C-alpha cells in the first residue's frame, strides 16, 4: 500500500455554473428590445436629465419614470481601463478597454467594451460608436462593443 | 419587431483549478484502483476517510498511517431529494446519505439506490456498487452508488456514538 509521502497530488478543472434567468421589468425590457432594433433609449428623469441605461424610478425623487428618449448612437468615453488579457466570458477575445461611455443626448454613462486595438489609442474624451451584432436577441451584447469613430 | 424582451439569461460561471491536496489525492487514486483508503491518527486512533486535510482534526498532527477500508457501512443520516434542479443527472426522488464504513470514524457521502427512497433509514447496512473496472478513475464517480446488503440494521445509537469526538 502506498505510503503517506509518495502520493502524487491531483489537479482538476472545477466549474461552478448557475444558469440564472431574470425578468427585466418594463423599463430595462424596453431598453433591451430597442437594442434588438439597433436603437438605444434612455429615460428622462428629474431636472431634465437623461439616464442611460434607463431606470424605473428617479434616483433623486423616487418618482416613477416613463418618458423614453433616443440617445447615441455615438458617444464620448468618460473613463476607461485597459484589459491586456481578455477572459473567456468577456465580450471581446483580445485586448480591449472597459469604458464608461456618455452617449450623445445622455447625462449618464453606460459601461461597455471598446475595441481600440491598442491601449495607446484609448483616451478619455474620445468619440466612439457602437458595433452592432448581425444577430440580435435583446441583450446588452447586441452591441458587440464600441469602436473609435472614424 | 418581435415580442418585447421580458426575460434574459444571465449565467454565472466560475472556473477553478482544484487541487485536492495529499490526503484527498490519495483517497481519489485509491478509488481509481477500486480501494477505499482512509488514514488513522497515531494519537487518537480515529480513522478518517474521504480525504480531508491529511491532518487529524482533533490532534492536529499529520496522518500517515494509511488504512484500506471495507466497502460496507451503515447509513447515519440521509436526505431524500424531491426537487429537480439544473445539472441534475439522477432521476428524482433519490437519496443522498452519510455512510459510516465499518472501521471508519467519519462518514462518507454517497447515493443510495436499489431501494425505494422512502425505505432508506438510519442504521441501514449498505455496500458500494462500483462502475466497471475500466471506467474507474480518481473520482468519486468510481463508486456508482450504494445498495442495501440485506443484513439486519445496525444499532444506530452505537453507530452514532462511534462518530462522537470523545468516543
Boltz contact constraints between the chains, C-beta under 6 A:
constraints:
  - contact:
      token1: [A, 1]
      token2: [B, 66]
      max_distance: 6.0
  - contact:
      token1: [A, 4]
      token2: [B, 64]
      max_distance: 6.0
  - contact:
      token1: [A, 7]
      token2: [B, 22]
      max_distance: 6.0
  - contact:
      token1: [A, 7]
      token2: [B, 25]
      max_distance: 6.0
  - contact:
      token1: [A, 7]
      token2: [B, 26]
      max_distance: 6.0
  - contact:
      token1: [A, 9]
      token2: [B, 25]
      max_distance: 6.0
  - contact:
      token1: [A, 10]
      token2: [B, 20]
      max_distance: 6.0
  - contact:
      token1: [A, 10]
      token2: [B, 25]
      max_distance: 6.0
  - contact:
      token1: [A, 10]
      token2: [B, 28]
      max_distance: 6.0
  - contact:
      token1: [A, 10]
      token2: [B, 138]
      max_distance: 6.0
  - contact:
      token1: [A, 11]
      token2: [B, 17]
      max_distance: 6.0
  - contact:
      token1: [A, 11]
      token2: [B, 19]
      max_distance: 6.0
  - contact:
      token1: [A, 12]
      token2: [B, 18]
      max_distance: 6.0
  - contact:
      token1: [A, 14]
      token2: [B, 16]
      max_distance: 6.0
  - contact:
      token1: [A, 14]
      token2: [B, 18]
      max_distance: 6.0
  - contact:
      token1: [A, 15]
      token2: [B, 15]
      max_distance: 6.0
  - contact:
      token1: [A, 16]
      token2: [B, 14]
      max_distance: 6.0
  - contact:
      token1: [A, 17]
      token2: [B, 13]
      max_distance: 6.0
  - contact:
      token1: [A, 18]
      token2: [B, 12]
      max_distance: 6.0
  - contact:
      token1: [A, 19]
      token2: [B, 11]
      max_distance: 6.0
  - contact:
      token1: [A, 19]
      token2: [B, 86]
      max_distance: 6.0
  - contact:
      token1: [A, 20]
      token2: [B, 10]
      max_distance: 6.0
  - contact:
      token1: [A, 21]
      token2: [B, 7]
      max_distance: 6.0
  - contact:
      token1: [A, 21]
      token2: [B, 9]
      max_distance: 6.0
  - contact:
      token1: [A, 22]
      token2: [B, 10]
      max_distance: 6.0
  - contact:
      token1: [A, 23]
      token2: [B, 6]
      max_distance: 6.0
  - contact:
      token1: [A, 23]
      token2: [B, 7]
      max_distance: 6.0
  - contact:
      token1: [A, 24]
      token2: [B, 8]
      max_distance: 6.0
  - contact:
      token1: [A, 29]
      token2: [B, 4]
      max_distance: 6.0
  - contact:
      token1: [A, 29]
      token2: [B, 5]
      max_distance: 6.0
  - contact:
      token1: [A, 29]
      token2: [B, 6]
      max_distance: 6.0
  - contact:
      token1: [A, 32]
      token2: [B, 5]
      max_distance: 6.0
  - contact:
      token1: [A, 33]
      token2: [B, 4]
      max_distance: 6.0
  - contact:
      token1: [A, 33]
      token2: [B, 5]
      max_distance: 6.0
  - contact:
      token1: [A, 138]
      token2: [B, 5]
      max_distance: 6.0
